[in-house]
Amino acid sequence: QVQLAESGGGSVESGGSLRLSCVRSGYAFSHYCLGWFRQPPGKERERVATISGRGGTSYTDSVLGRFTISRDNAKNTLDLQMNNLKPEDTAPYYCAAVLTPSGACPGDRPYNYDNWGQGTQVTVSS
């Protein structure tokens, strides 16, 4: 089990940028698939981006070209650089992790991940 803690949320205007960070405590970070999820008001939790233990990335279509996920296994950190933010990006954002063989990612469904942070709010105004 790992403990995850997010930071970096806030309020910005449309077109602005934010950088989210997640730090962990627990077992070897490199053995985990890591991801960022969000849950817009009235909607289900959805995957934003994932990154495997070897650095392979995957993004939901709506953030392609605007968001970048990265990890530093030595520092036990996971980041999400968000550029050109839009009002529809408004949501609490959650860091998630799951231990898998070679740190491969199991897909984009939240139920595939069993370690979660408490979330950090991102609000984008038009």
N, C-alpha and C positions, 0 to 999 in steps of 0.2 A: 504494500500500500504506500502511496506517496501523498504528500500534502502539497497542495498547489495554492498559490496566492497571486492574484492579478493586481495590476496597477496601471495607471496611465489613462484612464477614461476621463471624460470631461465633456464640455459643451463647445461646439464650434459652429461657424457658419458654413453653409453649403460651399463646397470647393476647398475647404480647409483640410488640415492633416492632423492626425493623432498617431501616437505610437503606444501600443499596449505591450506590457511585459508580464511575464509569469515566471515566478521562481518556485522551485520545488525543494522538498526535503524527502529523503527516503532512498530507495534502491537506485541502482545505476540508471541514470537518465537515458543513456544511449540505447537501452533495451526497450524503450517505450516509443510507441507511436504517439505523437502529440497533435493536438488540434485546437482550433478556436471555433466556438459555436456562438450563436446569438439567438435570442428569443424575442422578436418584435411583439409589441402589445397585441394580445388577442390571437397570436399565432403559435404554432409549435416551434420547439427548439430546432434550429437548422445549422448544418455545418457551414462554416465560412471557409476554412482552409485546414489542411492537414499536412504533416511532414513526418516522414518515416525516420527511423534511427540512422539511416544512411543518407538522409537529406532529400529524398524524393518528395516533391510537393504536389498538391492537388487543391484546386480552388472551385468554389461554386461560381457559375457563369457570371452572376451579377457583380462580382468583385474582380474579375479578371482584368489585369492591366492597371488596377488601382491599388490593390492590397498585395503585400509581400509578407509571407511567413518565413521565419528563420529561427534557428536554434543554435545554442552553444552548449555542447555537452560538457565541456570542461567547467563552465560557469553555472551549469544547471539552470539555464534560462531559455525561455521561449518568447519570441517577439512577434508582433503583428504591426507592420507599418501600413497605415491607412492614408491614402492620398485621394484628392478629389472627392471628398466625402459628400454624400447626398442625404437628404432628409430620410429616405427609406432605409438608410443604414442605422437609424436610431434604434437602439436596443441595449439591454444588458449583454455583455460579452463574457463568455466563460472559457477558461482554459481547461482542457481535458487531456487525459492520458490513459493508455492501456498498454499492459505488458504483453508483447507478442514475440514469436520467434524472429530474431534478427531485427526487431523493431518495425516490422512491416505493418502498414495500416490496414485495418479490417473493413474499411468502408466509411460511408458518410452518415450512418444512422447513430443518433446519440446513445442508443442502448448498447452499442458495441464498446463504449468507453465506460470504465468503472472508477475513474478518479476525476474529481471535479473541484474547481475552485469556487469561491463564493460569488464571483462575477464583478464586473466593473461597468458602470453605465456610460454609454456613448450617446450623446444627443446632438443632432445636426439640425440647425434651423435654416429655413429657406430665406 
